[in-house]
């Protein structure tokens, strides 16, 4: 199939993009990297009357440290998660997840903000934003606002974004000297959607878990935090008993679903296995957890 005929405009500024959307006659979509939108257009799953290109807006580019917060422009490409020294130092969980995102051709075009806005529950970066306690800067015709990741994902491909709004940047708390993080996923082939994946960021002092955030992908209709599992681990060491308790607690946290490839029961099993392996890596630095890169 081919996309339905549509009008196209390249926005010169953020205000230009918002004005074009507000003045559009009929359905309208923004496009940046286009890695999800272009296939949807070709299959006519989306058929906008107007396509607004926001891929060159200066307000949505750049990676910078503002105090203790890392600000990542929404147009940052997935490949930059692997190459940016700021990401490696201040948000190493994103760098750890980046090699698992599709394939190099996709990573070279796909944007950070685009994958957040799409909110695919099988995508790596939306889930990692949950583990990082990220916030999203959002622009609309009524002004700017901020939405925390923990309340942003409402349902399958359903988010806090209102019609016409654009994610302009992602704000991430800085990675501290006592922080550790790990990521891994299980997929049939590298680059395929994961059957289960997880990222963890934790603060350990004298090997005691002061705080921990665990987020899963492909484990429910949205990216999923695991608060019951986190509660089993906070305030003590990453012992075998605590890890096992956290694995059992996932039954209260995750909502895996059946599909043609993987049953819900298999996804839950993989999630428990994955959590055990990742927590073991956190507990033992020699097993390769991510630390701050100097």
C-alpha positions in Angstrom: 0.0 0.0 0.0 1.0 3.6 -0.3 0.2 6.6 1.9 -2.8 8.7 1.2 -2.1 12.1 -0.3 -1.3 14.7 2.3 0.0 18.3 2.5 3.5 18.8 3.9 5.2 21.7 5.7 8.6 22.0 7.3 8.4 24.1 10.5 11.1 26.7 11.0 10.6 27.0 14.7 8.6 25.5 17.5 6.0 28.3 17.4 5.8 27.7 13.7 5.0 24.0 14.2 2.4 24.7 16.9 0.7 27.3 14.8 0.6 25.0 11.7 -1.1 22.4 13.8 -3.6 24.8 15.3 -4.5 26.1 11.9 -4.7 22.8 10.2 -7.9 21.9 8.4 -8.4 18.2 9.1 -6.2 15.6 10.8 -2.6 16.5 11.4 0.6 14.7 12.4 4.1 15.7 13.4 7.1 13.9 11.9 10.7 13.9 13.1 12.6 10.6 12.6 9.6 8.9 11.1 10.6 5.4 12.0 7.1 4.5 13.3 5.0 7.1 11.4 6.2 6.3 7.9 5.3 2.6 8.1 1.9 3.6 9.6 1.4 6.1 6.7 2.3 3.4 4.1 -0.2 1.0 5.7 -2.8 3.8 6.1 -3.0 3.1 9.8 -2.6 6.9 9.9 -3.9 9.2 7.2 -3.3 12.8 8.1 -4.3 15.7 5.9 -1.2 17.6 6.9 2.3 16.4 7.9 4.4 18.9 9.9 8.1 18.2 9.8 9.8 19.2 13.1 13.1 17.4 12.5 15.2 20.6 12.3 13.8 22.7 15.2 16.7 24.1 17.2 14.6 24.3 20.4 14.5 20.5 20.5 18.2 19.7 20.0 21.2 19.4 22.3 22.3 17.5 25.4 23.3 19.6 28.4 23.7 19.4 32.1 21.6 22.0 34.0 22.6 21.8 37.6 22.1 18.2 38.7 19.7 17.5 35.8 20.6 16.2 32.3 18.4 17.8 29.6 18.2 15.8 26.4 16.6 17.4 23.4 13.7 15.4 22.0 15.3 15.3 18.5 18.4 13.4 19.9 18.9 10.4 17.8 19.0 6.9 19.3 22.6 6.5 18.0 23.6 9.5 20.1 22.8 7.5 23.2 25.8 5.4 22.3 28.2 8.2 21.4 27.4 11.1 23.7 29.8 11.5 26.6 27.1 13.4 28.6 24.8 10.4 28.3 27.6 8.0 29.3 28.4 10.0 32.4 25.0 11.3 33.6 22.5 8.7 32.2 24.4 5.5 31.6 21.2 3.4 31.7 20.3 5.0 28.4 23.6 4.0 26.9 23.2 0.5 28.3 19.8 0.1 26.6 20.7 1.8 23.3 22.5 -1.2 21.6 19.3 -3.2 21.9 17.1 -0.6 20.0 16.3 -2.1 16.7 19.3 -1.9 14.2 21.8 0.8 13.3 19.8 2.2 10.4 16.8 2.7 12.7 19.0 4.2 15.5 20.5 6.7 13.1 17.1 8.2 12.3 14.8 7.5 15.3 14.5 10.2 17.9 14.3 10.1 21.7 11.2 12.2 21.8 9.5 10.2 19.1 9.8 6.9 20.9 8.5 8.5 24.1 5.5 10.0 22.3 4.6 6.7 20.6 4.9 4.9 23.9 5.3 1.4 22.5 5.3 -0.9 25.6 8.0 -3.0 23.9 10.4 0.0 23.3 13.4 0.4 25.5 13.6 4.1 26.1 10.1 4.7 27.5 10.7 2.1 30.1 14.1 3.4 31.0 12.6 6.9 31.5 10.5 5.3 34.2 13.6 3.8 35.9 15.3 7.2 35.7 12.4 9.2 37.1 12.5 11.4 34.0 10.3 14.3 33.3 9.1 15.4 29.8 9.1 19.0 28.7 5.9 19.5 26.6 5.0 22.5 24.4 1.5 23.3 23.2 -0.4 26.3 21.9 -1.4 27.1 25.5 2.2 27.2 26.7 4.9 24.9 28.2 4.4 22.2 30.9 6.2 19.3 32.4 4.9 15.7 32.8 6.6 13.1 35.0 7.3 9.8 33.3 5.6 8.0 36.2 2.2 9.4 35.2 2.8 9.9 31.4 1.9 6.4 30.1 -1.8 5.8 30.4 -2.4 2.7 28.2 -1.5 1.1 25.0 0.0 3.9 22.8 -1.9 6.3 25.1 -0.1 9.1 26.9 -0.5 12.4 28.7 0.1 14.3 25.4 -2.9 16.4 24.3 -3.7 17.0 20.6 -1.1 19.3 19.1 1.4 19.0 21.9 5.1 18.2 21.3 7.7 16.7 23.6 10.6 19.1 23.4 13.1 17.6 25.9 13.6 14.9 28.5 15.0 15.9 31.9 16.8 13.2 33.8 18.2 13.4 37.4 22.0 13.2 37.4 23.8 9.9 38.1 25.4 10.0 41.5 28.6 8.4 42.8 26.7 5.7 44.7 24.4 4.9 41.8 24.5 1.7 39.7 22.4 0.7 36.8 21.9 -2.4 34.6 19.9 -3.3 31.5 19.2 -6.4 29.5 16.4 -8.0 27.4 15.5 -11.3 26.0 14.7 -11.4 22.3 14.7 -14.2 19.7 17.1 -12.2 17.5 19.1 -9.0 18.2 17.0 -6.1 17.1 13.7 -7.9 17.4 11.1 -6.7 19.9 12.0 -8.1 23.3 10.0 -10.9 24.9 10.9 -9.3 28.2 13.3 -6.5 29.1 14.3 -4.5 32.2 16.4 -1.7 33.4 17.3 -0.9 37.0 18.9 2.1 38.6 19.8 1.9 42.3 21.6 3.9 45.0 23.7 1.6 47.2 25.6 2.8 50.3 27.8 0.3 52.0 26.1 -2.3 49.8 22.7 -1.4 51.3 19.9 -0.4 48.9 19.0 3.1 49.7 16.7 3.4 46.7 15.9 1.3 43.6 13.8 1.8 40.5 12.9 -1.1 38.3 11.2 -0.8 34.9 10.1 -3.4 32.4 9.3 -3.4 28.7 7.1 -6.0 27.0 5.5 -6.8 30.3 2.1 -5.0 30.0 0.1 -2.5 28.0 2.6 0.3 29.0 6.2 0.5 30.2 5.9 -0.9 33.7 7.5 0.1 37.0 7.8 -2.7 39.7 7.0 -0.9 43.0 6.3 -4.2 44.9 9.6 -5.7 43.8 11.4 -2.5 44.7 9.8 -2.5 48.2 11.3 -6.0 48.8 14.8 -4.7 48.1 14.9 -1.2 49.7 16.6 -0.8 53.0 18.8 -3.9 53.0 21.5 -5.8 51.0 20.9 -7.4 47.7 20.9 -10.9 49.3 19.6 -14.0 47.7 16.5 -14.0 49.9 15.6 -10.4 49.0 16.2 -11.1 45.3 13.9 -14.1 45.4 11.2 -12.1 47.3 11.4 -9.4 44.6 11.0 -12.0 41.9 7.8 -13.3 43.5 6.5 -9.7 43.9 6.5 -9.2 40.2 3.1 -11.0 40.1 1.7 -7.8 41.6 3.6 -5.4 39.3 3.4 -6.8 35.8 0.6 -7.4 33.4 2.1 -9.5 30.6 -0.2 -10.4 27.7 -0.4 -13.3 25.3 0.5 -12.8 21.6 1.2 -15.0 18.7 4.9 -15.5 19.7 5.0 -15.5 23.5 2.5 -16.4 26.2 1.8 -14.2 29.2 3.1 -17.0 31.4 6.4 -17.2 29.5 6.8 -13.4 29.7 6.3 -13.5 33.4 8.9 -16.3 33.8 11.4 -14.4 31.6 10.8 -11.3 33.7 11.6 -13.1 36.9 14.7 -14.7 35.5 15.8 -11.4 34.1 15.3 -9.6 37.4 17.3 -12.2 39.2 20.2 -11.8 36.8 20.2 -8.0 36.8 20.0 -7.8 40.6 22.9 -10.2 40.9 24.9 -7.9 38.6 24.1 -5.0 40.7 25.2 -6.8 43.8 28.5 -7.9 42.3 30.4 -5.1 40.5 32.7 -7.6 38.8 29.6 -8.9 36.9 29.5 -5.7 34.8 26.9 -3.2 36.0 27.1 0.3 34.6 28.8 2.9 36.8 29.5 6.6 36.3 32.1 7.0 33.5 34.8 9.4 34.5 
